[in-house]
Amino acid sequence: MKSSYPVLPLRDIVVFPHMIVPLFVGRDKSVAALEAAMASNKEIFLVAQLDPAEDDPGRDDLYDTGVSAEVLQLLKLPDGTVRVLVSGKARANLDQLEAKDGYLTATVSPVEELAVEGTEVQALMRSVVDQFENYAKLNRKLPAETAVQLSELEDASRLADAIAGNIAVKVADKQSLLVEIDPRKRLEMVFAFMEGELGVLQVEKKIRSRVKRQMEKTQREYYLNEQLKAIQRELGNEGEEGDGDEIAELTQKIATLKLSKEARTKATAELKKLKTMAPMSAESTVVRNYLDVLLGLPWGKKSKVKKDLVEAEAVLDADHYGLEKVKDRIIEYLAVQARTNKLKGPILCLVGPPGVGKTSLGKSIAKATGREFIRQSLGGVRDEAEIRGHRRTYIGSLPGKIVTNLRKAGTSNPLFLLDEIDKLGQDFRGDPASALLEVLDPEQNGKFQDHYLEIDVDLSDIMFVTTANSLNLPQALLDRMEIIRLEGYTEDEKVEIAEGHLIAKQIDAHGLKEGEFTLEQSALRDLIRYYTREAGVRTLEREIARLARKALRQILEGKATSITITPENLGDYAGVRKHRFGIGEEEHQIGAVTGLAWTEVGGELLTIESVTVPGKGAAKITGKLGDVMKESIETAFSFVKARAPSYGIKPSLFARKDIHIHLPEGAVPKDGPSAGIGIVTAIVSTLTGVAVRREVAMTGEVTLRGRVLPIGGLKEKLLAAMRGGITTVLIPAENEKDLVEIPAVIRDGLKIIPVGHVDEVLRLALVEPLTAIDWTEADELAALPPASVPPVAGSVHH
């Protein structure tokens, strides 16, 4: 039987039968519908909207199924809204909707529900009630007694509706429960919805309990800290004032440290800020860290610098063999320090190939001068903040490495070793090499500004020692440092270092006992000659370590009780020889000259080869050469062309022949002008057919006039010549002054001849003297092919 009721459209809620719900009504049509219901039999039709945002819903905006309900109570509020208490009665389908007297009226037909019973339904009801009890425990919004009341319901339909009204699911899901007329299916649907909600609620409970635990822990710690402070304050009043009280401790530090005026003002201001802050706030941590760094610096603390020159010299000699120039500079510095007591720390730059002891020398200098030693590696550093620090505006900001290491040293006059300064990087974060300009300038580093501290820090008492493999550095940085070159070691020096340091070190490192391992000096020399080719001693140390390992293995296997390495059995332990020692060529060669090259790892022998091929007088160049070396070859070629007759070369030869100049080891880049005289010698030798002496090596830049200009890296080049078994070396006359600094063992082991002109070089390097030829312009014309002879004045050519 169809009935007609005023309609109350519902937003975000679905009312079920036998459910009492309070509603707040604000729309005019809805208020009018309630008033019409109150005026008649208090019955109204409740139906949910499809779109809760729709203010004036029509038939298409409402669901098809709703609930007929009774208005139990109506209360008008001062703001115009109405609070109404309704009780759902039965399901009904919406058949027709029409507007009447300012509100909606619906014609509805009741829905007949299916009757269900049996053990299966009873079991399902019990499962649903149990599940709801679990749900109610986790859902704080439900009263505790709700589950008890529901367990008393015996009707499956009422139970399903009651639970559907109490679980938090979407409006669309609740509407599907209202539409379903089979109570069994409705119970199954309710069970499934609760299952899904339980998973979410359990996660929520875990999160809540975790947050609660954290909050309780924080509050507990705060409470205990406050209690601890109160107890310490009471104890302090009895005589142990300031113990444990951070503020009092910082105040005492500021009062007792020898801070600069600027630092004291800054520290006092920061401490004042800290006193007003909450102890657990993030900002107070930043201020506390700042004060820790500022007050942790060695204000006024200095280590006593040793002034005993003899003792310092003994320390340097014990740690390093040779390196006289560096040792002299350190002793000179100590002498001035001993007399004046005011000298600012010098800034030295030790430049040399790897393995010559630059880093270990820094440690020895610190030991000899009595300073704290701090090593800071600059290899690969690309960020300027590594030097100057980050500003305090950034989270997690820290001071730069200079300030950090100064704090770590504990004194204001340590020795800073800035290792690998030539390996500094540079990118969008800044240029650390430029940041070092302030650190390494004696005139500026008395007031070094770190971004983090924002006050002047005095670095003038620090002794800076930097190391580099090459002088590939910004000019401004080079200008601030005193360059001390460490050239490679001679063979005798390597023998002394091995016998004095390396062998004993490796015996100790491998656990060998005294007398178990012996390396004869002759075998050691062979090891240096045939298994290493380096300026330093790193590879030599590795080779000695290899011998020690093999010796130890044989002793432990019971094959021997002690091992003595001799030249005869060296190959059994060290393996196949890696390098040749002695003259590279067995006989004099035409067009092959031994040049001398400088590299970052020491000197090298450089073979220059040339041949003639049919052509038109061009020079072909191979061997991965740089621009400077290519220009040097062009200069040498032009010089030979210009002076050809005086060297017995017919100029016409250049019209028929090309010269191919090659420098072997084509994968290795080569550059520089110092191979100039070697290239001239190779070209002249090829064109004249006169061989070059195999025992002669040469270095020097050549000009178009044949003059020999000075070169660099003389000691490394002479060392390479000596290692390669060369006996005679031709050097520029202007480099003769540098021979004073060359060790006597090299000067005695090589015949070093200064030369000023290419003519001298050719006279000394070639096996036969050259004979000049008389060559005129007529000879030149006669030697040319007929087609290329220029026409004679007055003659006619057809």
DOPABA-652981 format. One record per residue (C-alpha): x, y, z; residue in one letter. Coordinates in steps of 0.5 Angstrom, whole numbers, plus 500, padded with zeros to 3 digits. Last residue first. Example, Ala and Ser with C-alpha at 12.3 -4.5 7.8 and 13.67 -1.06 7.14 Angstrom:
527498514S/525491516A/
//
This chain:
711557347H/716560352H/720566349V/726568352S/728575354G/729574362A/730567363V/724563365P/724559372P/726552372V/720548375S/719544369A/726542368P/727538375P/731543380L/738541381A/741546376A/737551379L/740550386E/747549383D/746556380A/744559387E/750557390T/752551394W/759550397D/759544401I/760543409A/763537412T/760534418L/764530423P/763523424E/760519430V/755525431L/753527438A/759532440L/760536433R/752536433L/751539439V/757544438E/754546432D/747547435V/750552440H/751554447G/753547450V/754545457P/757538457I/756533463I/760527463K/756523468L/757519475G/761524478D/756530477R/751525479I/754522485V/756530487A/749531488P/746537483I/745544487E/752546484V/750544477L/744549476D/750554474K/751550468E/744551466N/745557461E/750553457A/744548455P/745541457I/749535453L/749529457V/755523457T/755516460T/747514459I/746508463G/738509463G/738510471R/744516470M/740519464A/734519469A/737522474L/740527470L/733529467K/730529475E/736534476K/735538470L/728540471G/727546467G/731548461I/735553458P/736556451L/741553446V/742558440R/741555433G/739562430R/732559429L/732558437T/733551440V/731548447E/735544451G/736536453T/741531450M/743524451A/750521449V/751513450E/749511443R/753516439R/748519433V/749516426A/751520420V/746519414G/747526412T/739527412L/737522418T/743525422S/741532421V/734531423I/735527429A/740532431T/735538430V/730534434I/735533440G/736540440I/729542441G/727536446A/726542451S/720545448P/715542452G/709537450D/708529451K/702525451P/703518453V/699513448A/704514442G/710511447E/715513441P/717520439L/716520431H/719525426I/717523419H/721528414I/719529407D/724528401K/724531394R/724538394A/728538401F/734534398L/735540393S/738544399P/744539399K/746537406I/753538408G/752541415Y/754548412S/749547406P/743545410A/743551415R/737554413A/733548412K/736545419V/733551422F/726551419S/726543421F/728545428A/723551429T/717546426E/719541431I/719546437S/712548434E/710541435K/713541442M/709547444V/702544441D/703538444G/705531441L/701525441K/707521438G/707523430T/709529426I/710529419K/715534416A/714537409A/720537404G/716535397K/715527398G/719521398P/720518405V/726521410T/726518417V/726521424S/726518431E/727521438I/727517444T/725520451L/729518457L/725519463E/725524469G/721524476G/713522477V/711529475E/714528468T/721531466W/724529459A/731527456L/732526449G/736520446T/737521439V/735516433A/736518426G/742514424I/743509430Q/750507434H/750500437E/747496442E/741502443E/738503450G/744503454I/744501461G/738498465F/732495462R/726494466H/721489469K/726483470R/722477471V/720475478G/722478485A/723471489Y/727467484D/729473480G/733475486L/737468486N/743470483E/743478485P/743475492T/737475497I/739471504T/733467507I/733463513S/731457516T/729454510A/724449506K/720449513G/713451510E/714457515L/721459512I/719458505Q/713463506R/717468510L/722469504A/716470499K/713475504R/720479505A/721479498L/714482496R/715487502A/722489498I/718490492E/713494495R/718498498E/722499492L/715501489T/714507494R/721509494V/721516490G/723518483A/721511480E/723506475R/723500479T/725492478Y/731492474Y/735498477R/733498484I/732491485L/739490482D/742495487R/738491493L/742485490A/748488490S/747491497Q/745484500E/738483502L/738478509T/732475512F/732470518E/737473522G/733477526E/726475526K/721476521L/714478523G/712481516H/711488519A/718488523D/722485517I/718490512Q/720496517K/728494517A/728493510I/725500509L/729505514H/736505514G/738499508E/732502504A/734509505I/741508504E/740504497V/735509495K/740515496E/746511492D/741510486E/739518486T/733520489Y/728524486G/727532486E/724535492L/723542490R/722548496I/717553493I/715559499E/708560498M/704566497R/705567490D/703560488L/696561491L/696568486A/698564480Q/693559481P/696552481L/699547476N/706547480L/706539480S/706534485N/704538491A/705539498T/703544503T/706546510V/703551514F/706553521M/700556525I/702562529D/698567524S/692563524L/688568528D/681567528V/676573526D/669572528I/663570524E/664563527L/660559522Y/663563516H/670563518D/674569517Q/681569518F/684575522K/691574523G/691570516N/691576512Q/699579512E/701572512P/697570506D/696562506L/689562510V/686568505E/688565499L/686558501L/678561499A/681562492S/683554492A/677552495P/673555488D/665555489G/659550490R/659551482F/665547481D/672547483Q/677541485G/684541489L/689536487K/695541487D/694542494I/696535495E/696535503D/695541507L/700540513L/698544518F/703545524L/700547530P/701554534N/694556537S/694549541T/689544542G/690541535A/683539535K/680546535R/685548530L/683542526N/675544526T/677551525V/681550518I/676544516K/671549516G/665550521P/659546521L/652547519S/647542521G/641546518I/643552515Y/642559517T/649558521R/653560515R/657554513H/665553513G/671557510R/675551508I/670545507E/665551505A/669552499E/667546496D/671542491R/676538495V/678532491G/685532494G/685537500L/688532505S/689536512Q/694533516R/695536523I/701535527F/702539534E/709543534R/715541537G/719544532T/723537530A/717533531K/712538527A/718538521I/718530522S/711530520K/711534514G/717530512L/712524512S/708528507T/713530502K/717523503G/720522495V/714517494G/710521489P/714527485P/716533488G/713540490V/714542498L/710548499C/712552505L/708557509I/712560515P/709561522G/710568524K/717570527L/716573534K/721569538N/726574535T/733569537R/730562537A/725563532Q/730566527V/734560528A/728555528L/727558521Y/734557519E/733550521I/727549517I/730552511R/736547511D/732541512K/729543506V/735544502K/738538505E/733533502L/738527504G/736521508Y/730522512H/727521519D/734521523A/736527519D/730531521L/731529528V/738530529A/737537525E/732539531A/737537536E/742541534V/738547533L/735547540D/729552540K/723547541K/717551540V/713550547K/705549545S/701555545K/694556548K/692563548G/685561545W/685554543P/678553540L/673550544G/670556547L/667558540L/666551538V/662549544D/658556544L/656555537Y/653548539N/649551544R/647556540V/644551535V/641546540T/638552543S/634554536E/632546536A/628547543S/629542549M/632547553P/627553552A/631559550M/632565555T/639563558K/641561551L/640568548K/644571554K/650566552L/650568545E/651575547A/656573552T/660569546A/660574541K/662580546T/668575548R/670573541A/670580539E/675582545K/679576544S/678570549L/683568554K/679563557L/677564564T/670568564A/667565558I/669558561K/665560567Q/659563564T/659556560L/659552566E/654556569A/650555563I/651548563E/650546570D/653539571G/658542576D/657550577G/658551584E/660545588E/660548595G/653547598E/650551594N/652547588G/649541591L/642545591E/643547584R/645539582Q/638537585I/634542581A/638541575K/637533576L/629534577Q/629539571E/632533567N/628528570L/622532568Y/624533561Y/626526560E/619523562R/616528558Q/620526552T/619519554K/611520555E/611523548M/615518545Q/610512548R/604516546K/607517539V/608509538R/601508542S/597512537R/601509531I/599502533K/592504534K/592507527E/594501524V/589497528Q/584501526L/585501519V/585493519G/579493523L/576497518E/577492512G/574486517E/568491519M/566492512F/566484511A/562483517F/557488515V/556485508M/555478511E/550481515L/546484510R/547478506K/543474511R/538480512P/536479505D/533486503I/539489501E/538497499V/540499506L/546496506L/548499499S/546505502Q/551504507K/557503502D/555509498A/555513505V/562511506K/564507512V/564508520A/560503523I/554504528N/548505523G/551498520A/551495526I/544497528A/541495521D/545488521A/542486528L/535489526R/535484520S/538478524A/533479530D/535476537E/538483539L/542482546E/549482543S/547489540L/546492547Q/553489550V/557492543A/554499545T/556499552E/563501551A/560508547P/563508540L/568514538K/574510541R/574505535N/579500537L/575496542K/568497538A/571494532Y/573488537N/566488540E/563488532F/567482530Q/564478536D/557481534V/558479527V/560472528S/554471533R/550473528M/553469523L/552463527A/545464528Q/544465521V/547458519E/543455525T/536457522G/532463521E/531468515V/525472514A/525477507L/524484508E/518487505E/519494502V/514499503P/512504497S/513511497V/510517494T/514523496A/513530498T/518536497L/517543501Y/515550499G/508548499D/508542495K/514540490A/513533487E/517526488L/514519486Q/516512487D/521512493L/522505496N/521504503A/525501509R/522501516A/521505522K/527510523G/527515529S/528522528V/531527533L/531534530V/535540531R/533546527V/537552524T/535559524G/541562528D/537562535P/536554535L/529551533K/528544537L/524538534L/523532538Q/521525536L/520526529V/518519526E/521515520A/520512513S/527510511V/530511504G/531507497T/531510490D/537515492Y/536522491L/539527486D/535524480D/529526484R/531533485G/536536490P/536544492D/543545496D/547539492E/554539495A/552532499P/551529492D/548522491L/543525497Q/540520502A/533519504V/529520510L/521520509F/517524515I/512522520E/510527525K/502525524N/500532521S/503539523A/509536526M/510533519A/509540515A/514543520E/519538518L/518539511A/518546512A/525546515V/528541509S/525546504K/529552508D/535548508R/538548515G/537542519V/541539524F/540531525L/539527532P/539519530V/534514533I/535507529M/530502529H/530502521P/537505518F/539512517V/544514512V/548520513I/553524509D/547529507R/540527508L/534529504P/528530508L/521529504V/514530507P/510523506Y/505520502S/503512502S/503507498K/500500500M/
//
